[in-house]
Amino acid sequence: MSSPTQEIELLERVLLRLGCANTDEKLEACVGRFLTPVILKITSPHENVRNKVVEVLTHIKRRITSRPQIQIPVEALIDQYQANANTPFLQNFAIIFITTGYPRLTLEQRSSLAAKVVSCEEKLENYQDKLFMLVLVDLGDLILPDDPEERKNFLKLDNKPALKRNFLHLLQDVLLLPYGVTQDRDVPAGLSPYAFKRLMINKWKAEDLEKIKKGIVRFICAGIFTDKEIFILLIVASADTRFSVATPALAELSKVCTMIDFTDHIVTMPLYILFSGNNAAQLERKTTPCCARVGQKLLIYLIRCRGKAINAAKGIQVIFEGLFGENTNQKCKVLSLQFAEILIKEGPADIINKVSKVLLTGFNKLIDKESAEPTDVQSAAYSALAQLSRTCPNVINQDLKIVLAYFQHLTNSTPDLHSSIREALVAMAPAFVWKPDKNQIGKSKEDFQLTGQQHLLMAMLADNAESKLHIVQNVTSIFLTTCFPEYFAPARYLLLLIAGERNSLRENVTSYLYGVSRKDHINYNTLISADHYEEKNVDELKKTRNEEKIVILPSFQAVMRHVNDMAQKRLSKLVNCVVVQRTDLAYPLDTYEEILDYLRLCLWYSAGAVCAPGDVKYLNKLNRYIISNYEESDNNELYQYVQFVKRSESNLLCLHDLLNAAPELLASSLLYLLEPLNNSLKDVSEIMRIQVAQVVGILWAYGLDDREFDANVKECLEALPQRSLEHKHGWLLVLGHALSKKIGYLTTQPQTKNFAEWPIFVNAVKVMAKMLCENQWLLVLAAVKCFSMLGKCVKIPNVKVEITTPKEEEADEDEEMKECNTQTTSTKLIIFGVVFNLLRSTSVHFESFLKSLIRLVKEPNPHARQACSVWLLAVVKHCNYRSEILNKKQMLQSAFTELLSDDSEFVQDVASRGLSLVYNLSDASSQNELANSLLNQLIGGKRAVNQVAEDTELFAEDMLGKTPSGGNITTYKELCSLASDLNQPEMVYQFMQLANHNAAWTSKLGAAFGLKSLSDESKAKLKPYLGKIVPRLYRYKYDPTPKIQNSMISIWDSIVTDPKDVIEQYYWQILREILDNLTFNEWRVRIACCLAVRDLLKRPNGLRLRSEEKHTKYPSPNLRSCGRNYSE
């Protein structure tokens, strides 16, 4: 080691050399040669040496400061800086010259040294910040390697995580720094005081700051850092106010998001911290919540967090900062509420339960009456409340005032908020659901004990059940169906009020009350009365009915008692009452009928019947129930029911049930109804006249003594010719019902009576027989109905009748047909004459009659075609042994095929039945010919154009307005296609028989022509083809056209005896069928496939799609792509 004197001497020489350097080149050479050795001497232990070093360095600094072209050995200085990390004095001088010389280097040199500058580890943060700042201004211009792998290691920071973290934090702080901010301003949002100070040292202008930010975005998008590391930087940059910064950041962010795992807490934790601040212990390091602009961007990605990425504690801070913080806005509040939904739904349940009251209080502040928040914020708050209600019902059901307040909000708010408030209320309903005690099932109101809260809830719902607002009634109905048991009468009563007042809600309410959306589709086997409720019976019923919903009806006595109480209160206060024919009704007619329908059903089921009300098979059960429970007392439920029913004539079926079940008990007390009922016998409504006639007939038969009965019948027969058409029809039906009931009653008496010698009865039969020869079809139908009723209980006397019907004078009139028009005949010939003559007519006349029927097929009048179709069906059914029918099978098939495309669905069903009959009449060879002919006609043929005149009726009543492609003809074409694919054209006949679903075929008359299921022989023929039939039928079941869907379900039910096993057996064939047709060109096929695959995958065995080896054969991506194409 040299002595201090020698070292000073060397320093003097260096100083002399520097002083003699009179050009920039010489000075640069001297600095490059002596700068680093001189700085190294600063570590000398001798003070005079160190003073001399400072003198030399000061001289160099002063000389090079005024000469910006002079280069400094920066790389050597950096190496010296890193090698002497424990010598602060040396590092201080090294930093001075590094910061001076680095900007003088060329871009290539700076690019090569950037890694060294950034990777200089330093305990003193201000030194490190100075080095970072050197590189920061060049980030946009640095020359980066082309190789992606080399780029990743450009800064060589992989093994220095702390240094990398500090550098990224600096980049984040720069991106958060607003433009034009000065040092005397408050600390900007998102920054700490320390970060703000270190950035303000640079005194960047707005243009300079924009350039630096652009450089940062360009640098972080270059692939140097991982997606996780740059994620938050890109979010901040995308929120920048300058498009030159935000646009490239957004582009890169959209790419990075696809690779980010939003279940990783490491990725999302910086988002929480930046949004709400880091809560550091040191004030200088404590960051403030970010600005609203950045907050919006952060929330967008926080909303996507799931699983472990959801931090409940931090999330609560984010929510309240976004809602009530200083740096927030309308959009930020909406996003905060959306994030609150995710946090409540996905967050840890124990923590969410603990803070649920706090969240509820915060949400309520936003939607309070005094709140001035805009609509979209309030809407989002209601959605968050809905989720809170679903996740934490206990916090909701502790205070009913919340529900009451929201109902008031729903009533008073603007329509824009209705759907959101409804969502919140609907979510709250399960929080108040009634939970029955084990081993105890209530059967009436007395057994169902309301708590104080439930009393208040019921009172509130009663106030809202008749609200003027549709949506209020909708929410009320949801509470009623959710919070109370099915057999709780007051809740059912309010639902009936809603169903009667709102047509738009009737379907949903009916679905809950009856198990189906339409009353004519009720499955009565799934209903059970609370009076006969037993847990074992219900469990057995559920097993036998598979997946069908079991509906528990309330006790008739409970419902009637409550309805009577409410009706009396309304009548006493005249609230919402209506006057009908000078009678005060407690409810509008629609509501009155809804209540009557429900009371009627409850009465039958409380009586023990399991059937549609009015079924005579169970009349004895209703009789026993009425006799054992009826008393003429205001407190008796059956007596109340009678009084309730008789106030209106709108629904006489209820009155008929009572009288028909217990006529001897009730008829005499209801005779005063005869006068108003008699006036209704001339009503223009045929249905009304039929119902009135039923009631009047029972009142005559059981309420009047024999003398009064004879007198009334005699008076009716005498006055009948002078009455109008409708009046005749009504009184004729009264005669039929009265006589049949009276005769039925007399036959049960010990004393027998010879009805053939009963004058009143004989005279009535004569009048009815005359009516069979009338030209008015209405009277003919009434007479036929009368004879059918009388024929059930007594032998109709064959007496002579005088007929005044004029003869026809056509030249070609049949001789045999003339006998029906003679003036003297008998009742037997009148009733059976036409049918006998037709069956016994000669071949010539029968063939002529058959041809005339076939000619009428092309008649444009819809009524003529309907009558013609029924006649053809009847003739083929009952005269199939005649050669004229067997010889004209092809002609009959063509006629029925023509009728298949008729606009009337009833005619279509008749035609399909006729086709099946024609097919069954043929031998094997003829069946093949007929089947092929039918397929050609249905698939490729066109309907003949009907000739019309000016007065031709083109459309029957109620025919217009129906979908042109929704009729059965579409169903038949689908079935033909299926039969063709199976190469079994004859199967189309079997399918067509099963496809008939018209209500007419469920009657006793229609059943004579229909097949309810396939025969064993037909099923055996179909069995080999089930692999092709079942997948197609499974898809057809989901056709969006209801008529086609009903037909296909009918066929499915007939062919498939055990759906679960069949679907299991043909699972992959069904899936293949659906996948192949998901992109079919017809919209209804695509919809059917989407609905079918949804239900197929929802089945327990649907998971096989992802687990079995056949997954490779039917890959789920194909399914997803098809679904995506359909949605587009």
Protein Blocks (a to p, Z undefined) as FASTA:
>chain_A
ZZfklmmmmmmmmmmmmmmmmbfklmmmmmmmmmmmmmmmmmpcbfklmmmmmmmmmmmm
mmmmmmmkbccdfklmmmmmmmmmmlmklmmmmmmmmmmmmmmpcfklmmmmmmmmmmmc
cfblklmmmmmmmmmmmmmmoccdfblklmmmmnopmlmmklmmmmmmmmmmmmmpcghi
afkbccdehiafklmmmmmmnopafklmmmmmmmmmmmmmnopacfklmmmmmmmmmmpc
bfklmmmmmmmmmmmmmmpcfkbfklmmmmmmmmnogoiablklpccdddfklmmmmmmm
mmmpghjllcfklmmmmmmmmmmmmbdcfklmmmmmmmmmmmmmmmcfklmmmmmmmmmm
mmmmmmgmklcbdfklmmmmmmmmmmmmmmmmmlmmmpmklmmmmmmmmmmmcfklmmmm
mmmmmmmmmmmpccddehiacfbfklmccdfklmmmmmmmmmmmmccbfklmmmmmmmmm
mmpcfklmklmmmmmmmmmmmmklmmmmmmmmnopabfklccfklgccfklgcfklmmmm
mmmnomaccdddddfklmmmmmmmmmmmmmmnopoiaceehiacfbdfklmmmmmmmmmm
mmmmmnopacdehiaklmmmmmmmmmmmgccdfkbmklmmmmmmmmpckbmmlmmmmmmm
mmmlmmmmmmmmmmmmmmmmmcfblklmmmmmmmmmmmmmmmpcfklmmmmmmmmmmmmm
mpcfklmmmmmmmmmmmmmmmmmmmmmpmbdcdfklmmklmmmmmmmmmmmmpmblklmm
mmmmmmmmmmmmoccdddddddfbdcdfbfklcfklmmmmpmbdcfklmmmmmmmmmmmm
cfklmmmmmmmmmmmmmpmblklmmmmmmmmmmmmmmmmmpmklmmmmmmmmmmmmmmmm
pmblklmmmmmmmmmmmmmmpcfklmmmmmmmmmmmmmmmccddddddfklcfbdghkgo
pafklmmklmmmmmmmmmmmnopaklmmmmmmmmpccfklmpmklmmmpcfbdcfklmmm
mmmmmmmmmmmmmmmmmpcblklmmmmmmmmmmmmmblmlmmmmmmmmmmmmmmmmmmgc
bfklmmmmmmmmmmmmmpmklmmmmmmmklmmmcfklmmmmmmmmmZZ
